[in-house]
Amino acid sequence: MRTQVGIVGAGPAGLLLSHLLHLRGIDSVVLESRSREYCESRVRAGVLEQGTVDVLNDSGVGERMRREGLPHHGIELRYGGAGHRIAFEKLVPGRAITVYGQQEVVKDLIAARLAAGGKIIFDVPDVGLHDLTGSPYLTFQDQTLECDVIAGCDGFHGVSRPSIPEGVLSIFERDYPFAWLGVLARVRPSAEELIYARGDRGFALHSMRSPEISRFYLQVPPDEPLENWPDERIWAELKARLETVPGFTLATGPILEKGVTPMRSFVAEPMQYGRLYLAGDAAHIVPPTGAKGLNLAVADVRALTAALGHWYSTGETGPLDDYSRTCLRRVWRAQHFSWWMTTLLHPFESDDAYGGRLQTSYLDYVTSSEAAATTLAENYVGMPW
Ligand SMILES: Cc1cc2nc3c(=O)[nH]c(=O)nc-3n(C[C@H](O)[C@H](O)[C@H](O)COP(=O)(O)OP(=O)(O)OC[C@H]3O[C@@H](n4cnc5c(N)ncnc54)[C@H](O)[C@@H]3O)c2cc1C
């Protein structure tokens, strides 16, 4: 088999890259270790930046998102017994976020690729990457896929990044002394917008996926066993952390899914080696507090598509050579924002009274100064391309 771009991973990065390349007349094949059903039902991100929404709309895969997605024009910061709205419409006019599940984006992209005759090969867990600085090719099962370049879009635990020889990449990382317990529940959202709540019991996030499905997160200790969290305890803790302002009652319902996600910041530089280009979680991870992971994956493949398009049409390698540098500017802005939101909203240690006072002081500043609130809003809806 032969293609122009061999793509490893059918997450948002790999699928969108394949779709955008197709629109430029560039052929690709996507190799995915898991089944189509698994990819389409994996519940993860749900907050799309303005730029992500624009890319999906402009490339013709935004029809269902426009119908079912929930545009939000603000978020609430809740602490000290009061809620404070960060109003995007006032602070960053014309820019907003859209709540639309990552698995819905994945479904839309798979449908678009298959309708256009695109090739996605699911259930191949044994992908190998070869000759990355010469004539690259991928192997899987007993087959070989020759290609001009390889896009490593296989997430943090994939095979692409480890295929780069030791010593080439510089790794920058930070672990946090807590994790998030994520909960999906069949219950109408108790508020129209996301609520980021900081309190002495820990952080909680009230979010949603649709008018009938809510998404919640609770700060928990790292490596927290899920068995410690029966449904009744989850609701009791969510109520304790969210029902902290007068008149707010949390609606409860059947829990559909729950899981513990570690919090980590990670960047591998550069995001390229020979003819292998890393995109999305394969190259960088952010704690989910800033809702940036999926959006960074979209930004990476947008840049990679432009660079590959330029190379195929002119033979010039300039933008491809600059791919890593181009992406890392945005990656590091998102790294900082995600670290900052995490640091602002999570008690790090139960007895750290000084750290708590610093957080409250900064929250007071963000919610009373238009300049500070604009910084948060501008980063949250996503920096312009
Ligand atoms: C609980 C949670 C909540 C989140 N919330 C948000 C949010 O609100 N907003 C946001 O922007 N981001 C959020 N994120 C992050 C976001 O989900 C990721 O950043 C995003 O999935 C990255 O997309 P990707 O395509 O780079 O990687 P992935 O989605 O990880 O896709 C990689 C694909 O490669 C496949 N693969 C792996 N190894 C191989 C292999 N060896 N061979 C072939 N295929 C392979 C995987 O099966 C997968 O399909 C969240 C993440 C989690 C876990």
The ligand as a Gaussian input file, in Angstrom:
#p B3LYP/6-31G(d) Opt

LIG

0 1
 C      -11.492000      13.361000      31.110000
 C      -10.926000      14.281000      30.079000
 C      -11.540000      15.528000      29.868000
 C      -11.036000      16.395000      28.919000
 N      -11.650000      17.607000      28.725000
 C      -11.214000      18.423000      27.744000
 C      -11.909000      19.636000      27.401000
 O      -12.930000      19.983000      27.988000
 N      -11.429000      20.392000      26.383000
 C      -10.316000      20.029000      25.674000
 O       -9.930000      20.738000      24.737000
 N       -9.635000      18.883000      25.958000
 C      -10.066000      18.066000      26.960000
 N       -9.424000      16.867000      27.199000
 C       -8.270000      16.504000      26.399000
 C       -8.679000      15.943000      25.041000
 O       -9.599000      14.878000      25.209000
 C       -7.429000      15.462000      24.299000
 O       -6.499000      16.507000      24.296000
 C       -7.748000      15.041000      22.871000
 O       -8.389000      13.791000      22.882000
 C       -6.486000      14.959000      22.017000
 O       -6.796000      14.425000      20.761000
 P       -5.729000      13.526000      19.992000
 O       -6.377000      13.153000      18.708000
 O       -4.435000      14.221000      19.966000
 O       -5.501000      12.259000      20.920000
 P       -6.502000      11.105000      21.334000
 O       -7.884000      11.614000      21.455000
 O       -5.882000      10.432000      22.506000
 O       -6.500000      10.117000      20.093000
 C       -5.408000       9.266000      19.818000
 C       -5.913000       8.068000      19.027000
 O       -4.791000       7.222000      18.719000
 C       -5.123000       5.892000      19.017000
 N       -3.885000       5.157000      19.297000
 C       -3.166000       5.115000      20.451000
 N       -2.095000       4.339000      20.311000
 C       -2.130000       3.857000      19.044000
 C       -1.287000       2.984000      18.315000
 N       -0.198000       2.435000      18.881000
 N       -1.598000       2.703000      17.035000
 C       -2.718000       3.260000      16.448000
 N       -3.555000       4.087000      17.108000
 C       -3.258000       4.387000      18.392000
 C       -6.055000       5.985000      20.207000
 O       -6.867000       4.812000      20.356000
 C       -6.875000       7.222000      19.835000
 O       -8.000000       6.892000      19.054000
 C       -9.904000      16.001000      28.150000
 C       -9.299000      14.762000      28.358000
 C       -9.796000      13.899000      29.317000
 C       -9.141000      12.558000      29.517000

